[in-house]
Amino acid sequence: MSEVINFPASVRQKAGKGAARAIRRAGQVPAIVYGDKKDPMLIAVDPKVLGQELNKTGFFTKMVDLKVDNETHRALPRDVQFHPVTDRPIHVDFLRITADTQINVAVPVIFLNEEESPGIKRGGVLNVVRHEIEVTCAAERIPQSIDIDLTGLDIGDSIHISHITLPAGVIPTITDRDFTIATVAAPTVRAEEEAAEQAAAAAALLEGEEGIEGEEAIEGVEGEEGAEGEAADKETKEGESSDKG
């Protein structure tokens, strides 16, 4: 069962931007609770409690009990809006849930035992393709995280969703392909070195071919010059023979 957070809240009577600004000036964060075929309820929450929970992993996978006056509303955080400059939360959306509520939720991925991966030990790099996996399940069955054991993984190995055993009643939202979650890639430095070595080898080969062509050209010129010299000598000798005659 997903963790449940006690979340104190108070009712706010007015909607609109002006009312929301007044709530923030009073040191609270405006929020709304909706869903379960009931009317939306405008509330305000404590920014300290909200900030503490936002700093923890998996805020959107944790159920909250909103304590409003004498009532408790079980809900799930669905969205948080932040100020574009200060990055402080300025509005929160909560979805009412029951034991029967089915929900799509993004669950964070946590990688374990990196020190037991031969590939990482040899300098390989863990290339994370998905930091979260979207799943469908009952609200009370939302896993806090999806833990992946890296023990035994070598360079070139990949982790796909088919390799993961999800809790009962939890299924990935993407079902039409065996998508990749992470890979253990070759060290970046080594890859760059190999590329540099290949480039150097190609340059040396090209230089060698150019050198051969240059030598052949020189030999060709020298051969032509030699032939011209022989022809000139022959003409000179023939001319001298004619003069003697």
Helices and strands as residue ranges (DSSP letters): E 4-11, H 17-25, E 29-35, E 38-45, H 47-54, G 59-61, E 63-68, E 71-82, E 89-96, E 102-112, G 114-116, H 118-121, E 125-128, E 132-138, G 139-141, E 146-149, E 158-160, G 161-163, E 171-172, E 180-185, H 188-244
